[in-house]
Amino acid sequence: MTFGARIVKTGIAVTLALYISMWLNFTPPVIAAVAAIFAMQPSIYRSWRYFLEQIQTITFGAVIAMVGGMLLSNSPIAVGVVCILVIMLCIKLKMVDTIGLTLVTVVAVMEASGQWDFALNRFLLSVIGIVAAFAINIIFVPPKPKEQFTDQIHTAFTQLSLLLRTVISDEMKEKVFREQKHTLKESLNSLGDKYKLLEEDLKRLKRAKYRRSRQLIVYRQMLYSLEKGHEVLEAVQEHYFQADRTTEINKIYDRHLEKLIKFHEHVLLKFENKLKQDSWNAVPIDETNGHFIKLATSYSAEEYQGAERLVIVAAAMYEYGYQTARLDRLVNHMDSNEEAKED
């Protein structure tokens, strides 16, 4: 986890929940603080959904805990049984994400052992924490998964570009290469999570859904292209250096990777409206990709030991180029639609 607005907002939400609890003379205020920590979510849509689901589940949980406290007292066994029932209820309602805070509420309410005023106090403390987190998440630096996603795309591409440009020539130190490759993998995993937030964000919009759906397709292809670039790194590490190669073979693979990286960068700049649609003056990437795969597969296994391994690397590079070309077509299509709409 990196330092960001969500960390600061969690601290502010906890502070706000504690102050409200003390102002209303609700005890112990730590329950409100715990609720605020659980309720802080990475997007506004997820915060709203969590708010609605959590209010439902803690209400059900508090009622069950109150009845359990009256009938079974607050013995450890009784608390455990009620917790099991509440977990089953949350799973049945498909609200698994709310289980943690709901159980905190259940344990706090059962401590009251049938006393309605104390049980209500514990319940309201949880509500205060949830409301505080929801309010802070909307008011203070609202989450912007779209902007975060595009920023991380460029960060991941910069990491991928450095690795691909040096992987064939084997210029980078092995330790540095491993560290950079691990960082890239973490960036791709983070991008996958951000993409899920973008999909969820779409659900809360009742208008302009078609336009946002097209954007999501482009964003997904952006991520997919980066993943294919990462697969090239894996293939080179696993197979390329284990095969016999000449200087000419190294040049062919290195040059093609350089072309793919430049084209990928070109597409990303075009997506940002920094370049024209027809600004790529080189040979079309599909044609270059096709020529490369024919050349790469022309080497005979009888001439070069491990030539099959080179074919595996060539196939990974071809797929990377193919998916990047598909991203280019999607970006062009989206730009064409935007221009037509403006006209």
N, C-alpha and C positions, 0 to 999 in steps of 0.2 A: 504494500500500500504506500502511495506517495502522498506527501503533504498537499492538501488542497482545501477548497471552500467547505467541503462536507465535514472535515474534521473540525474546522472553526465553528460551523453551524451546530454541530453536535454539542460543543462546549457551551454555546450561547443558549441552546434549547434546554440543556440541563440546568443552567443558571436560572433561566426564566421559570422553569417548572418548580425549582426550589423556592424562589421568591414568592410565587403565587401560592404555593402550599403553606408557607409560613405566614403570608398575609391573611389567608383564610383559616389559620390555626388548625390545619390538617396535619396529623402525625401518623406514622413517621414520613417526612418529606422525601426520604430516600426512595420510596416506591415510585414517586413521580419522576425522580431523576432516572431511575432504571427504565421506566416506560418511555421517556424521551430518547434514551439511547437506542432502544429497540426500534422506535418509530421513525428515526431519521433514514430517509430513503434517497437513492441517487437520482430520481426524476420526479417531477411534479405529478405525473400520472400515477406512478407507483406509490407516491405519498398519499394521493387521494384514495387509491384502491386499498392501500394498507389501512388508512384511517377508517374507511367504511367496514372493512372486514374485521379489524381489531375491535371496534366498538361492539360489533355483533358477538364476537367470540368471548370477549371479557364479560359481556352481559350474561351470556349463557353460563360461562364459567363461574361468575360470581353467584348466580342463582343456585347452581348445582353445589357450589362450595357452602353456601348458606344453609341449604337443606341438609347437606352432609354434616355440617357442624352441629346442627340441631339434633340430628338422628344418631350420629356416630361420635360426637364430640370432636376434639382436635388431636386425637392420638396419632402418632406417626403412621400406624397402619391405615387409619381412616384417611389421612391426607394422601397417602400413596394410592389408595383405591380411587379416590376422587380424581386425582391427577390422571390415572389411567383412563377413566371415563371421559375426562375432558379432552385428552389426546385423541381418543377414538371419535369424539364429536367433531373436532377440528378436521380430522382426516375425512370424515364423512361429508362435511361441508366443503371439502377441497380448499381449506384455508390453512395449509400446513405452515405457511410463513408466520402465522400469528401464534403458534403454539407456545413459544418461549415466554412472551409477555403475559399470555393468558394463564400460564401455570404460575407465574409470579403473583398474579392477582388472586388465583385460587388459594395459594398458600397463605397470602396475607389476609384474605377474607375468612378462611377457616380458623385463623388464629383468634378471631372474634368469638368463635364457638357459639353461634346462634344469637349474638347481640346485634340487632339490626342497625343501631346507630354506628357502632364500630365497623360493621361490614360495609355500610354505605360510605363511610369515611375512606376505607381502603379502596373501594371501587372508584370513588371520585378522584383519588390520587392518581390512579392509572389513567383516567380520562384526561386529567390535567397534563400529564406527561405527553400523551399522544397529541393533544391539541397544541401544546407548546412546540413540539417538533414539527408538526404540520405547518403552523403559522410561520415559524422561522424559515423553513425550507422554501416557502413561497415568497416571503418578504425580503429575506437577506440573500442576495446573489442567487437567484433562481437557477436550477440546473439547466444546462443547455447541451444535451447529449449530441445534437447535430454538429455544433461547433467543436465540441470535444472530439467527436469522431473524426472530422476532417483534419483537425490538428494532429491527431495521433496517426492518421494515414500518412501524412507527410513525414512525421518522425520515423515511422516504421520503414517507409520507402528509403529515407536517407540511410538507415542502418542496412537495409537490404542491398542498396546500390554499392555501398562500400565493400560489403562481403562478396558480392557477385563479381565486382571488378578485380578482385584480388584472388579469387578462389582458384582459377585455372593456373595463374602464374605462381601461386603459392608464395606470395610476397609477405603476407602478414604473419607475424609470430603466432605459433600454435596456441599459446595461452591466451593471447589477445583475441584470436579468431574464435576460440571457444566461448570466451566471455561475451563477445559481440553477438555471436549466434544465439546464446542463451538469452541475452537482452531482447533480441529480435523476437524470439519465441514468446517471451512474456508480453511483448507489445502486441503480438497477434492474438494472444489469449484475451488481453484487455480489450482489443478492438472487437472481438466476438461478443464480449459482455456489453459493450457500448452499442453494438448493432441491435441486440435484443431490446435495449432501452428505446432505440429509435422505432422499432416495431411496435412496442407498447405505446409510445407517444402517438403513433398514428391512430390508435383506437379511440383516443379521446377527442379527435377532430371529426366533426360531422360534415364539414365542408372541405373542399379541395382535396378530397381523399385520393382521387385519381392521380393528380399531380404528385402528391406525396408518395403514392405507391410507385410511380416511375422513379422517383428519387431513391426510394429504398432499393429498387432493383440495381440502380447504378452503384449505391453504397455497398451492396452485397457483392457485386462484381469487383469493386475495388479491393475488398477484403480477400476475395477468392484469388485475384491476381497476385496479391502479396503472398498468399499461402503457396501458390504454385512456384513463385520465386524461391521461397524457403525450401520447397521440395527439390529444387535444382541444387541447392547447397547440400542437402542430404545425399542426393545421388552422386554428386562429385566426390564427397568425402567417402562414400561407401564403395564406389566403383571406379572412378576415373583414374586414380593414381595406382590402382592395382592392375591396369592394363598397359600393354606396350604402346608407346606413343612416339611419334616423331615431332620434330620442331614444327613441321607444317601442320600436323594435326592440332597441336597446341594453339597455333595461330588461328586456325579455323574456328575452334570452339571459343577462344577468347574474343575474337572479333564479333562473332555472332552474339555472344552475351553482351558485349558493349552496345551493339545495335538495339538489342531488346531493352536494355536499361534506358538508353536515350529515348526510345519510343515510349516507354512507360512514363518517363518524366514528362515527355511531350503531352501525353494524354491527360495527366494530372493538371498540368498548366492550362490545358484547353478547358478542362472542367471548371477551373477558376475564372474562365472568361479572359484569360491573359493572352491567348493565342486564337487565331482564326481556325475555322473548321478545316480548311484546305491548306494549312500552313506546313504540313509534312511534305517536304519536297523530295525526300529520298525514295528509293524503291519501296512500294507497298510492303508492309511487314508480312502479310500472308505469302507474298511471292518470295520474299527473302527467307522466310521460315521453311517454305516448301523446298527451296533450293538447298538449304542447309541440311535438312533431314535426308534428302537423296544423297548428298555428298557424304554425310556422316555414316550412312548405312552401306556405302559402296566398298568399305574396307573389308577385305576377306579375313575370315578367322584363321585361314591357313597362313596369311602373311603376317598378321599381328596377333600375338597371343593375348587372349582376353578381349578380343574385339567386341564380343557380345556385351561386355560391361560398358564399352563406349556407346553402344546403341541405347542402353538404358539411360545413360546421361543425356544423349541426344534427344530421346523421347521426352524426358522431363523438360528440357529446354524448349522443345517444340510446343509442348502443352502450355508452358509459361507464355510463349509468344502468342499462341492461339487465344488464350484467355485475355491477354492484354489487348489483342486486336478486337475481341468481342467487347471489351470495356470501351474501346475507342468508338465503336459503332453505337453503343448505348449513349455515350456522351453526345455524339453528333445528333442522334435522334432526339435527345432531350433538348439540345440547343435549337434544333429546327422547330420543334413544337413551341418553344418559348418565343422564338422570333415570329412565328406565324400568329401567335396569340397577341404579341405587341402590334403587328400590322393590322 
